[in-house]
Every structure is written in C-alpha cells, then in structure tokens.
C-alpha cells in the first residue's frame, strides 16, 4: 500500500506571511495537532522562516531549518544582480553585502532565524562554510545531510548499453544555462555523437530557434519524459547551470554510469564531481574550457569506461536508509530539547 500524503494546510493570508492571522493559525495548528517539532524546508526564505520562529517560540517547541539551495541563489534570483553574478569580483562583492544584510542585528534575517533554530541542515559539507560566512562565523549547530537517491536501480548499467550521447536533463529556464550548452555544442566536432535534451520550460521555443541559428544538426529536443532510460544510454551528462544546490539529476545520471561535466558555478559542484563521484568541474562560465574538456572526454574512450564503472557505486553512497538514520537521530535530539529554555530564548552559538 503506498504511503499516504500528510494533510496539507494553507495560511489564511499567503500574500502577507507575517500577518497576525497566520501566526494565530500556526499556533492553533501546533496545539490542536499536538506537534512537537517543526521542520522548515524553506530555511533560505526569511519571511516564512521568521513566522515559523515566532510560532515555535510561542509553543515552546524546537524547529529544524533546512537549506535546499545556496545563498547565492538569492542573488541570482534578483534580476538586477543576475548579470553581475557572472563576474567573479562582482559576485564576491554581492556575497559580502548579502552577508551583512543577513547578519544585521535589527533585521530578522538568517542570523536571527539561526538563533532560534535547533539545527540548520545543508546539503553538502561545502555549504557549512558558506552558511557560516552568510549567517554566523562561529555557527556550530549546522550539519550536512545530502538528499537520498530517489530511485531504486534494479540492475547496474553495462558499458555495452551506452551510446555516443551527451545528455542534458532539466527545466528549460534561465537558471539551467542551456544557451551556454548550445553555444558550446555548436563548436564541438561531434563525429558520431549527439546531444539529447530532456525537459521543457519557458525558454524551449527560444532555445530551439537558437539551435537553428547556430546550425546545430546533431541535437534532439525530447520534451518532458522520464529520464532514466536516457541515463542508461548516455555516456556523458552535461550541466551548465548558473547556480544549484545539490542537483539530483546529476546524482541520478552518475548512478547510471554517466560521466558528468559541469561548470564549477556552485559550491557542491566539486564535491559531487570529484568527491562523490568522478567527473569534471570546469571554471564557472568559461565556455572555451568547457569545449576543450568536453571534446577531450568524448575522445577518451578508455577513460570514459573507467569513470562509468566508478560512478555506478554512487547509488550505494546515496542510499535512503543511512540518510533516514541521520534524520531520525537529528529529530530525536531536537525533540529531547523540548522544554529547554534555550529553545525559547535563543540557543547559544
């Protein structure tokens, strides 16, 4: 019997998160449902998170804040900053400014939210350092728990099943940077290889026109489909995203033996490519270097086969059971803290 989805509730005033009506609603919900812990999956978002802080303090219960993306995503999502974020020096300046804002004493930003959070959870060890930079330099109540592989792979993909395919899977929007991938592919001497694009999105029509303008013939736009059979056949998986948190399509593709190549445009890129698996992280947005590395990889048949075999073990390293154990341990510790005055007044660093 499939698991039943939990009940879902909507705040009375979604357009004004910090309204008194919303706080009263959460207070009543916590009391009526006898909730003894809250897990906030939107830790990055200050308005909703500050509301959760107030409700948990009212009810004297702990909460865990989960950060499913990098703080950089906040800067990329602000349209005036998006173009500046592509330049290293501008990116560093904007990160510094955001850190000042998030830590400003009179603002209920990330530092305020962390003060009343039992534990902050990030997706990779590299994000602990980032969290401390943006939130609190001495933060010690932050842990990393990666996402589990959401699929069960019944059999290991054999190298003989692989074809000369470079694969992209994702939403066709500005974040995924597929325009960069098309420019890169237009300079590739494919020599029997093809680029497959699985996904749809608001830029689909524009990207198809761009492919025509660049005279790219060895490309297939396949629309929205289950990606797993495409993972099984592809040898190389490409990502040209502007930013990510911990992209599961990358983990899924590697578990099927694809060799990834990506821009080092987010903190977890090197962790995934070099520590979690075996792939290539190219300097962020350096299309010339990406072209060079992709062409080298396409020609390196023996290297591809070796990396394919090494990446198949990734599924075991992202198995659900040990990740559930980490969450159960964390939740148990948080619940045991219920009633401790530190939960109400603000925990120490």
Secondary structure, DSSP 8 states (H G I E B T S, - for coil): -----------S-TTSTT-HHHHHHHHHHHHHTT--EEEETTTT-HHHHHHHHHHHHHHT-EEEEE--S-THHHHHTSHHHHTGGGSHHHHHHHHHHHHHHHH-TTS-SHHHHHHT-SEEEESSTHHHHHHHHHT-TT--SEEE------S---S---GGG--SEEEEES--SGGGTHHHHHHHHHT---TT-EEEEE---TTHHHHHHHHHHTT--SEEEEES---HHHHHH-SEEEE--S--SS-HHHHHHHHTT-EEEEEE-STHHHIIIIIIS--EEEETT-HHHHHHHHHHHHH-HHHHHHHHHHHTTHHHHT-HHHHHHHHHHHHHHHHHTTT-HHHHH----
